[in-house]
C-alpha cells in the first residue's frame, strides 16, 4: 500500500487548512469548519474499518455519518474552532496512515461493503478492499476538499 502517497495527500490538505483566511461559503456549500469536521469523521471511520478488519471483524464503511449535520456540529463544537479541527484531521489522518501501514497484504485485500454518498448522490455501493478504501480516503477524497477550502479564501 502506498502509505507515503497517503501521507503526502494528508500533508497537502493540512497545508491548505492551516493557510486559513476562509470566508463564508456559497449557498448550499459547507463552511471551512464543516469541511474539516467531515474530513475528520471520514478519516476516523476509515481507521476504525481498517482496525476492525485487522481484528477479524467484517466491517462496513458508510460515509453518511460524516455528512450528518448533527454529527458535524458535534465535531465542530468539541474541536473548539479551526485550530482544533485541523489538529483532529491531523491526528485521525495519521492514525489512518498508521493503520494502513500496519495491515498485512492479505488484510489489505479483504473486501468490505463500501457506501459513499455525496450531496444526496450515490457514489459507491460495492465491496472494496480495505487497502483501496484507506488509500482513496487520502488520495481521492482529500484533494477535492482542499479545493473547496481554497475556494473559501477571499
N, C-alpha and C positions, 0 to 999 in steps of 0.2 A: 504494500500500500504506500502511496506517495504522501507520507506524512509531512515531508519537507514542503511540498506544494500546498498542503493544507495549512501549515503554519504561515507560509508566505501570504496566502489569501487572508488569513486572520489578521496578520500584521498590517496588511494594506487597508483592510476595513477599519481597524483600530486607528490608524493614522488619519483617516478621513474623519472619524468620530471625534478624535482628540483635537482636530483643527477647529471645531466649534463654528461659531458665527451663524447659527441656524435661525432662520426666521420662521414665520408661520407657514403651514403647508397650503397648497391649493385645495380648493373644496374637494372633499371626498378622499383626501390623502392623509397619511399619518404625519404627525409631527416627529421631531427627532427622538423624543422620549419613547413614543410608541414603537418607532422603528427599532430602537435599541432593545426595548423590552421584548419585542417579537423575536429578534435575533437571539437574545439570551435564552428565551424559552425554547427555541428550536435547538440550540446547541446543547442545552441541558437534557432535552428529550432524546437527542441522538446519543449522547454519552450514556444515558440510562439504558437505551436499547442495546448498545454495544456491551455494557456490563451484564445485562440480562442474558444475552447470547453466550457470553463467556461463562456464565454460571450454569448454563444448560437450559435456561428458560427459552421459550419460543415467544418472543415479544412481537408486538405490532407497533409500527411507527405511524402516528396520526398527528398531523400538524395543527389540527383545528384548535387545540388548547393554546397555541401560540398566536391565534387570531382572535381569541375570545376577549372582548372588551373588559370584562370584569377581571380576568387574569392579568391582562396588560396593565390595568390601573393598579392592581395589587403589586405587581413587579415594580412599576414606577414609584409608588409610594414607599415601598420597602427599601428601594435603592437610594431614595432621597435626593434625586436630581441627576443631571447628566454625568457628572463625575462618577457617581455610584453606579450608574447604568453601564458606563464604559468599563469600569472595573469588573462588573458582573459578566459582561461579554468576554472580557479578557480571561477571567477565571474559568468560565464554562467552556470557552474555546480551547484553552489549554487542557482542560480536563478531557474534552472530546478528542483532542490530538493524542493525549496520553493513552486513552482507551484504545484508539485506533492502533497506536504503536504497539500496544500490549496484546492485541489479538494475534493468534496464530493464523497462518494462511488458511487453514481449514475453517477456523472460526469466522474469518473474514468472508468466506464463501457461503456461510449459512444465510439462507434467504429468510426474510420476514415480510409480512404484508405491509406495504407502504401506501399510505393515503396522504396525498398532498393536495390542498385546496388553496387557491389564490383568488381573492376578490370574487368569491362565490363561483369560481370555475374549477372544475375537477382537472388537476394537472397530472396526477399519478394515482393509480389504484391497481397496483400489481405487486407481486412479490419481487423483491430486490435483495441482492446480497448486502449484508450489513456493511461490508467494506465500501461498497459503492455508495450506499446511503451516507456514510460518515464523510467520505471524500466530497460528495456532492453538497453536503451542508456547508462545507467551507468553500469549495472551488466554484460551485454553481450558484449557491444561494447568497453568499456574502457580496459578490460584486454588484448585483442589481440593487441591493440595499445600500451599498456605498454610493452608488449613483443617485439614489433617492436622497441621501444625506447631502451630497454635493448640490443637488437642485434646491435644497432649502437654504443655501447660503445667499446672502443679499447681494 
